[in-house]
Amino acid sequence: MNYKKIRQAFAWALLSLLLFNDSYAQSPNDQPPVYVLVHGAWHGGWCWQQVSTILRGNGAIVYTPTLSGLGAHKNMLSPAINLETHIEDIVNLIEMEDLHNVILVGHSYAGPVIEGVADRIAGRLRKLVFLDAILAQNGQSVLSAINAPSVTKVVNESAAKDGGLSIPAWPVSVYGVKDSANARWVRPRLTGQPYRTFTQPLTLHHPVGNQVPLIFIACTAEINPAFAHFAQSVKNNRQWQYHELVTGHDAMITMPKETAALLASFAK
């Protein structure tokens, strides 16, 4: 028996095993952070341009999908699009791209969207980040979660002008975009929001977050009274991390560097 050859074969096998395992056994913190940034109502993936550029420049993997019927997909607008459609948009993206340890960020309307995603595929998620977002409980729609008759009235009346198909975009000032250059960039990119995304109840089979760590970022420069209760409900809740940015609602546009830095800190 050639013991020398056996020892060499064993050594090579051990080396190969160590090299193979090393590429797969790294902890999430050793891998580039993965972000999926989900835009709010009337927006599209375009709104994350500055934030995504900064995060990618720091080595992160970043996806900025556009939800069905909005932005680059405005040509697909139809009465069939609802909240469930948008949840499926993000679930499908994460599954088709085979993403894991995802830091999933939802801005404004996208709060209920990422809640629905976590309810289904929590095992693929690392953290849920609600950027000045709506928080809905099981059985609530976006409108019932906001619970402001004035908002419901404006939404229903504006949608009626479109035959109930969509909700026309609100003025850029509503999003806290006051800088004229930013306003000129944002205004032509806003598109109608599919009406049923605001009226379909959210269905959850688990508590909000489905055991994924929860983070809320409040934009405090100008707080719309109809939305203030979302931040207040989690500010002193030990189940949540709470942060503030002193800027308008569209923090990714009005304060992109600070927004990116805060998001980057969640990967540590």
TORNU-722776 format. One line per 2 residues: number of its first residue (from 1); their letters; for each residue x negated, y negated, z of C-alpha. Coordinates in nm, 3 decimals, padded with zeros to 5 digits. Layout:
TORNU-722776
NUM	a	X/Y/Z; ...
This chain:
TORNU-722776
1	mn	00.000/00.000/00.000; -00.139/-00.343/-00.104
3	yk	-00.093/-00.549/00.213; -00.260/-00.852/00.057
5	ki	00.001/-00.875/-00.218; 00.281/-00.819/00.036
7	rq	00.146/-01.103/00.254; 00.124/-01.334/-00.049
9	af	00.477/-01.250/-00.160; 00.606/-01.309/00.191
11	aw	00.424/-01.641/00.212; 00.572/-01.760/-00.118
13	al	00.919/-01.648/-00.015; 00.889/-01.832/00.316
15	ls	00.765/-02.148/00.144; 01.048/-02.139/-00.110
17	ll	01.302/-02.090/00.168; 01.167/-02.386/00.363
19	lf	01.165/-02.611/00.057; 01.516/-02.506/-00.043
21	nd	01.659/-02.555/00.304; 01.487/-02.890/00.347
23	sy	01.680/-03.036/00.055; 02.013/-02.929/00.201
25	aq	01.960/-02.944/00.574; 01.911/-03.317/00.605
27	sp	02.146/-03.503/00.834; 02.390/-03.761/00.688
29	nd	02.159/-04.037/00.815; 01.877/-03.903/00.595
31	qp	02.093/-03.928/00.282; 02.177/-04.253/00.100
33	pv	02.503/-04.388/00.245; 02.805/-04.337/00.024
35	yv	03.071/-04.607/00.007; 03.410/-04.607/-00.161
37	lv	03.544/-04.962/-00.158; 03.920/-04.989/-00.218
39	hg	04.064/-05.326/-00.316; 04.384/-05.485/-00.193
41	aw	04.705/-05.589/-00.366; 04.684/-05.777/-00.698
43	hg	04.306/-05.718/-00.711; 04.088/-05.453/-00.877
45	gw	03.750/-05.295/-00.837; 03.605/-05.615/-00.983
47	cw	03.646/-05.798/-00.650; 03.361/-05.596/-00.492
49	qq	03.097/-05.697/-00.749; 02.877/-05.900/-00.517
51	vs	02.911/-05.666/-00.218; 02.845/-05.353/-00.424
53	ti	02.539/-05.510/-00.585; 02.390/-05.584/-00.242
55	lr	02.468/-05.237/-00.106; 02.324/-05.065/-00.412
57	gn	02.016/-05.284/-00.388; 01.964/-05.138/-00.042
59	ga	01.982/-04.784/-00.178; 02.347/-04.701/-00.115
61	iv	02.577/-04.510/-00.351; 02.883/-04.724/-00.412
63	yt	03.213/-04.661/-00.592; 03.462/-04.942/-00.655
65	pt	03.769/-04.777/-00.810; 04.060/-04.973/-00.952
67	ls	04.400/-04.845/-00.843; 04.664/-04.740/-01.097
69	gl	04.850/-05.025/-01.264; 04.607/-05.295/-01.148
71	ga	04.301/-05.475/-01.280; 04.143/-05.282/-01.565
73	hk	04.437/-05.040/-01.546; 04.708/-05.306/-01.579
75	nm	04.808/-05.152/-01.911; 04.920/-04.843/-01.715
77	ls	05.174/-05.033/-01.502; 05.498/-04.837/-01.470
79	pa	05.790/-04.789/-01.227; 05.643/-04.449/-01.133
81	in	05.344/-04.601/-00.953; 05.387/-04.606/-00.576
83	le	05.180/-04.582/-00.257; 05.140/-04.208/-00.308
85	th	04.990/-04.272/-00.652; 04.722/-04.494/-00.503
87	ie	04.640/-04.245/-00.229; 04.598/-03.978/-00.497
89	di	04.375/-04.213/-00.699; 04.122/-04.220/-00.415
91	vn	04.158/-03.855/-00.312; 04.097/-03.751/-00.673
93	li	03.793/-03.976/-00.707; 03.631/-03.838/-00.392
95	em	03.704/-03.478/-00.485; 03.609/-03.505/-00.853
97	ed	03.281/-03.681/-00.770; 03.230/-03.425/-00.489
99	lh	03.158/-03.696/-00.235; 03.087/-03.626/00.132
101	nv	03.011/-03.840/00.439; 03.198/-04.124/00.272
103	il	03.232/-04.462/00.438; 03.578/-04.543/00.306
105	vg	03.668/-04.912/00.308; 04.018/-05.047/00.250
107	hs	04.092/-05.417/00.212; 04.433/-05.564/00.296
109	ya	04.704/-05.352/00.124; 04.455/-05.064/00.096
111	gp	04.479/-05.001/00.471; 04.771/-04.757/00.426
113	vi	04.597/-04.615/00.118; 04.286/-04.508/00.311
115	eg	04.505/-04.385/00.598; 04.670/-04.149/00.352
117	va	04.333/-04.038/00.216; 04.200/-03.958/00.563
119	dr	04.515/-03.764/00.642; 04.432/-03.525/00.356
121	ia	04.054/-03.504/00.323; 03.912/-03.616/00.658
123	gr	03.632/-03.359/00.624; 03.478/-03.560/00.341
125	lr	03.482/-03.888/00.531; 03.230/-04.040/00.772
127	kl	03.407/-04.361/00.875; 03.723/-04.555/00.792
129	vf	03.679/-04.931/00.763; 03.985/-05.156/00.752
131	ld	03.884/-05.496/00.614; 04.151/-05.742/00.731
133	ai	04.390/-05.464/00.644; 04.749/-05.361/00.697
135	la	04.794/-05.075/00.943; 05.098/-04.851/00.893
137	qn	05.239/-04.574/01.107; 05.394/-04.257/00.970
139	gq	05.721/-04.345/00.797; 05.640/-04.714/00.754
141	sv	05.606/-04.887/00.421; 05.375/-05.180/00.364
143	ls	05.669/-05.417/00.403; 05.806/-05.254/00.718
145	ai	05.457/-05.248/00.872; 05.420/-05.621/00.807
147	na	05.771/-05.664/00.951; 05.809/-06.026/00.844
149	ps	06.146/-06.118/00.687; 05.986/-06.413/00.507
151	vt	05.733/-06.186/00.333; 05.998/-05.927/00.246
153	kv	06.218/-06.201/00.097; 05.939/-06.344/-00.118
155	vn	05.830/-05.999/-00.237; 06.180/-05.885/-00.328
157	es	06.272/-06.210/-00.501; 05.951/-06.224/-00.702
159	aa	05.979/-05.858/-00.802; 06.337/-05.912/-00.917
161	kd	06.210/-06.155/-01.177; 06.009/-05.869/-01.324
163	gg	06.299/-05.627/-01.321; 06.165/-05.468/-01.003
165	ls	05.854/-05.343/-01.181; 05.587/-05.547/-01.007
167	ip	05.519/-05.828/-00.762; 05.350/-06.124/-00.930
169	aw	05.017/-06.227/-00.780; 05.014/-06.485/-00.505
171	pv	04.803/-06.805/-00.540; 04.430/-06.759/-00.475
173	sv	04.451/-06.991/-00.175; 04.657/-06.726/00.006
175	yg	04.349/-06.503/00.005; 04.135/-06.778/00.155
177	vk	03.954/-06.845/-00.173; 03.904/-07.220/-00.161
179	ds	03.576/-07.268/-00.346; 03.664/-07.388/-00.695
181	an	03.411/-07.164/-00.872; 03.536/-06.856/-00.687
183	ar	03.896/-06.957/-00.756; 03.828/-06.990/-01.127
185	wv	03.673/-06.643/-01.128; 03.946/-06.473/-00.922
187	rp	04.262/-06.632/-01.065; 04.259/-06.480/-01.417
189	rl	04.173/-06.134/-01.280; 04.473/-06.101/-01.049
191	tg	04.749/-05.877/-01.184; 05.099/-05.782/-01.077
193	qp	05.123/-05.532/-00.790; 05.342/-05.224/-00.861
195	yr	05.656/-05.291/-00.655; 05.701/-04.942/-00.511
197	tf	05.356/-04.950/-00.353; 05.506/-05.194/-00.102
199	tq	05.831/-05.008/-00.042; 05.743/-04.636/-00.033
201	pl	05.695/-04.506/00.325; 05.355/-04.368/00.421
203	tl	05.360/-03.999/00.509; 05.105/-03.887/00.768
205	hh	05.073/-03.537/00.914; 04.805/-03.638/01.166
207	pv	04.737/-03.938/01.391; 04.602/-04.242/01.206
209	gn	04.247/-04.166/01.090; 04.276/-03.791/01.140
211	qv	03.979/-03.801/01.383; 03.758/-04.004/01.150
213	pl	03.594/-04.300/01.337; 03.799/-04.617/01.294
215	if	03.663/-04.968/01.234; 03.858/-05.292/01.188
217	ia	03.711/-05.615/01.050; 03.927/-05.923/01.108
219	ct	03.885/-06.234/00.893; 03.947/-06.517/01.136
221	ae	03.901/-06.844/00.944; 04.265/-06.860/00.842
223	in	04.499/-06.602/00.990; 04.840/-06.551/00.831
225	pa	05.083/-06.516/01.125; 05.266/-06.236/00.941
227	fa	04.948/-06.025/00.944; 04.792/-06.124/01.277
229	hf	04.942/-05.832/01.470; 04.727/-05.574/01.291
231	aq	04.400/-05.709/01.427; 04.553/-05.773/01.769
233	sv	04.677/-05.415/01.794; 04.324/-05.272/01.773
235	kn	04.108/-05.549/01.919; 04.099/-05.399/02.267
237	nr	04.171/-05.039/02.169; 03.883/-04.807/02.265
239	qw	03.962/-04.582/01.969; 03.852/-04.860/01.737
241	qy	03.537/-05.059/01.667; 03.637/-05.420/01.621
243	he	03.444/-05.690/01.432; 03.517/-06.040/01.306
245	lv	03.405/-06.245/01.007; 03.475/-06.617/01.020
247	tg	03.601/-06.646/00.665; 03.915/-06.613/00.456
249	hd	04.106/-06.295/00.375; 03.898/-06.208/00.065
251	am	03.573/-06.173/00.261; 03.409/-05.975/-00.020
253	it	03.434/-06.289/-00.235; 03.405/-06.572/00.017
255	mp	03.130/-06.416/00.232; 02.976/-06.128/00.032
257	ke	02.634/-06.121/00.201; 02.779/-06.104/00.550
259	ta	03.039/-05.850/00.444; 02.776/-05.628/00.284
261	al	02.550/-05.656/00.590; 02.833/-05.552/00.820
263	la	02.925/-05.256/00.599; 02.558/-05.155/00.583
265	sf	02.541/-05.152/00.964; 02.809/-04.882/00.975
267	ak	02.575/-04.638/00.798; 02.325/-04.644/01.086
